[in-house]
Amino acid sequence: MLKIYQKLTKATTSLQFFTTRQWKFNTNNMMELYQKLSVEDQKLFNFNIKDVNWPNYIGKYCLGMRKYVLKEDISTLPAARKHMRK
């Protein structure tokens, strides 16, 4: 139980700065740049946020958090998923 508590404390401390503030991102310049690109360049340099596969992105984001922030081995993921289903 202590190990779980330590991991939760570490995760909370690591993410506190980002989760306790309001963030606003202005994308006007990016959208203007994208619209000025030719059709070929838009296909080559696709950075249109509307094309992001959000479920896939969030899944990879969570795996990255688990691996790089919590320093957990990804090989334990199947066991963790099984435990969560109980």
C-alpha positions, -999 to 999 in steps of 0.1 A, spaced: 0 0 0 29 24 8 43 18 -27 10 28 -43 8 59 -21 43 69 -30 35 66 -67 3 87 -64 22 113 -44 49 115 -71 24 117 -99 4 144 -81 35 164 -73 49 161 -108 16 172 -125 5 198 -99 18 228 -118 0 218 -150 -33 206 -135 -39 235 -111 -37 263 -136 -58 275 -165 -41 274 -198 -50 293 -230 -33 286 -263 -38 310 -292 -36 292 -326 -43 322 -349 -8 323 -363 -7 285 -369 -40 285 -386 -30 315 -408 2 298 -418 -17 266 -426 -41 284 -448 -13 301 -467 3 268 -477 -4 252 -510 -26 221 -511 5 199 -517 23 215 -488 -7 211 -465 -6 174 -473 32 173 -467 32 193 -435 -1 184 -420 -4 202 -387 -42 208 -388 -54 201 -353 -87 189 -367 -70 159 -382 -57 146 -348 -70 112 -338 -77 122 -302 -84 87 -288 -51 75 -301 -33 107 -289 -47 104 -254 -38 67 -252 -2 74 -262 -1 104 -238 -12 81 -209 15 55 -218 41 83 -219 30 95 -185 32 60 -171 67 54 -186 84 87 -182 67 105 -153 58 75 -131 88 55 -143 67 23 -145 77 -6 -167 53 -9 -197 54 -47 -195 32 -44 -163 4 -28 -183 -16 -60 -190 -16 -69 -153 -26 -34 -144 -55 -35 -169 -66 -69 -155 -65 -55 -120 -86 -24 -130 -113 -46 -145 -119 -64 -111 
